[in-house]
């Protein structure tokens, strides 16, 4: 379980294809503190640390993860958002995040607002019931509040701190991002589908 509050960014240093899987070596300020078998959110996808050494750590994404996320697009030099799992005595500064991306969305527009930014994203309409005005979503693992919610698109506002400390700074029109919709909303929608 995560919160969507990014601890650090990392850089992809190496990508290795193993059949339908891809293994990534990530360099980050967080890598030295990681241990084998630890769960870490990478752009909102929960991956298991397989090895950590000398400021680097290694993770592998299976085909299912590659199909539902933007991890298959990663190349050396790609900036990645990182978050360790929530400690039970920690504060929930974002919202409940599983680290299981539901789909990818496409950035349709970036608007600079004299010190902040507004990003617009399109997403598959089948997920429309999971977004509500002023509700939560994770974009590349970042917990954000949505507004101007439509059936197939929404917008988010980005403050300078988030822009400077996450890979949202590198997102431009046409880029794919990982989306995870609110966990509580998923259970509510499923309940009404089963018991209406």
N, C-alpha and C positions, 0 to 999 in steps of 0.2 A: 504494500500500500504506500502511496506517495501523496504529496500535497500540491504538486505543480509549482513549487517555489524552487527555481533553479539554483543549484549551489555553485556550479562552475560550468565553463564551456571547455570542450576538448577539441583537438584536431585529429582527424583520421590520418594515420601515418602509413598504413598498409592495408590492402584489401586482398584476401586470399579466397578463391572459389574452391569449394569442396563439394563436388556433385551439385545438388540443388541448394546447398547452404553457402553462406558467405561468412568468413571470419574477418574481424576487424581488430587492428591494433590502434588504440586511442592514446594520445598524449594529452595529459591534463594535470593541473595542480592537485586534483583529487586522487589521481591514480596511486600515489604513494601510500594513501590511507586505506586503500581497498584490499580486501582479502578474497581468496579463492572461495567460490560458492556464494558470494554476496550478490544480492539483487540490486541492480542499478538501472534507473531510467535513462535511456539514451534517446533523445528526441521524443520522449513519451512512450517508448517501447521498453518494457522490462526485460533486461537481459542478464544472464548469469556471468559473473566474472570468472574466467577460466584460469587466468594467470595475471599477476601484477609484478612489475619489476622496473626499476630505474625510470620512474615517472611515466610509465606506460602500463596499459592493461589490455587484455585480450578478451573479446566476446564473440559469440557466433550467433547469427540469425538463421533460423530454418526457413524453408520455403514459404510456410504459412505467414510468417512475419514479413518476409520480403514482399509477398503479394499484397498485404494490407497496409503497408507503410511506405515511406520514402527511403528506407534503408538500402534498397537495391540501387538507388541513385548515387549512393556515397562513393566518392573517389578520394584519393589522398589530397588533403587540404580542406576537406569539408569540415565546417564547424558544427559541433554537436552539443546540445544541451544535456547536462548531467545532473541527476539528483539521486542521492541515496534514499533507501526506504525510510519511512516515518518511524521514529523512535516512539515507544508507547508513552514516554513522559514528555514528548515534544508538543509544541503548539501547532495547531492546524491553521496555518496562515493562509493557505489557498483553499482547496476543497478536496474531498475524497477522490483520489485518482488511482486507478488500478495499474496503469502502465500497459494497458491492452488497447491499442489504437483500434477504433471502429472502422476507419476508412482514411483516405487522403482527401484533402480539399485543394483547390487551386486559388492562389492569390490572384485577384482580378484587378486590384488597384491599391496603390500606396499614396497617401496624401499627407504631406508635411503640413503641420498646423502651428508654425511659429513656436517650436519648442516641444511639441509632442507629434504623434503620428496616428493616422487612422488607416487601418488595413481592411480591405474587403476580401471575403473568401466565398467561393462557390463550393457546394458539396452535394452529394447524391440526395435527391428528394425523399428517398425512403427513410431518411433519418430526421425529417423535418419535425416530427412530434417530440424529439428529444431536445429541442432548443426553445427556450422561452426568453422573452425580453428581459434583460438584466440578469439572466441566468449565467451559469458557468460552463466553460468548455476548456479543454487543453489544446493548445496549438504547439506542436513540437515539444510537448511536455510542459508548457507554460500555462499556469492557471490564469484565465482571463475572463472578463465579463463581456457578454455580447450585447449588441444593440442593433436596431434597424433590422430585426430578424424577419426574413422572408422564407418561402418554401424551399428555396435552393441557394440562399446566400445570407450572409450576416456580416456585421462589421465589429471591429474591436478598436479601442483606443489604447495607445502605448505611451506610457510615461518615459521620460529620459532614462531613468535608472534601468528599467526593463530593457529598453532599446540598447543600452550600453553593455549590459551584463548577460545578454542571451543572443542566440543566433537569429532573432527576429530582425536584427540589423542587416542581415544578408538576404532576407526574403524580398523578392521583387515580383512584379506582375508576371504570371505564367508559371511560377514555382509551385511545386507540390509540397504540402505540409501534412503532418500527421494530426488527425483529429480524434480525440476521445470525448464522447458526450457524457453528461452528468450521470453518475451511477444511480442516484436516487430516481431520476427521471426514467431510467430504463426499467426499474422495477415497477414504477407506477404505470407506465405504458403497457408492460407485460400483464400486470394484474387486470387492467381493464379489457385487454384483448381476450384473456382467458375467462373472465367472469362477467362480461357484459350481457 
